[in-house]
Amino acid sequence: MKKKQQIGTILLMTLILVIVASGCKKDDDDSIVKDGDGNIYQTVTIGTQVWLKENLKTTRYNDGSYMHLITDKTEWRNAISEAYCWYDNDITNKESFGALYNWYAVNTGKLCPKGWHVPTDTEWAELITFLGGESVAGGKLKTTGTIEGGNGLWHQPNVATNEIGFSALPGGFRQETGSYDFNGKNWAGFWWTSNEYSSNTIHSFQMNYDGSSIEYGYLGSSKNLGFSVRCLKN
């Protein structure tokens, strides 16, 4: 009888340890990340970096506070504080392309989920170098397929392999001046860095439908541009 009690105790302790270990594994699993809205993202490890596999689509900061949604183009262009929108003010673009944020939202430091951040230009450069340089990195980062072929979201020819699973999509951008408002969806993707070049100019990266390169530049001189955001783990 005593032996049976000992066996029962050992089995019970083993079961408890298994449950505790499973719970810890779930809590420590970095492959799934939630933003301020509760949207779930998967991650991809590239070299020594860990990136989200999708563009950010949250409408709340990581402290739970809401962002300012701006649909009117004049208000967007005149904004001097944080804001976001959906391409063409159409929320159906959310799931595929994420939100477009002005740089004031990036500069809050609260845009990405806790433990994550908007990458610097140096961190983007590290990614590009790991993938072989600016002339080929874009093709390795973009999703494959084309709209014309019915198997993708880029226009043809879309030189892409997506071989490391970054899955970059052509979310376009929101303009800060001029006669038009939104531009470039399905043709190009634009991503913020967290670096200011000057008081009016921000660093960014761009990928286009017709090549394998990734371009580093400024695209205008306003913090009121609406770009996509990819988050990098701290």
Buried (B, 14 or more C-beta within 10 A) or exposed (E): EEEEEEEEEEEEEEEEEEEEEEEEEEEEEEEEBEBBEEBEBEBBEBEEBBBBBBBBBBBBBBEEEEBBEBEEBEEBBEBEEBBBBBBBBEBEBBEBBBBBBBBBBBBBEBBBBBEBBBBBBEBBBBBBEBBEEBEBBBBBBBBBBBBEEEEBBBBEEBBBEBEBBBBBBBBBBBBBEEEEBBBBBBEBBBBBBBBEBEEEBBBBBBBBBEBBBBBBEBBBBBBBBBBBBBBBBE
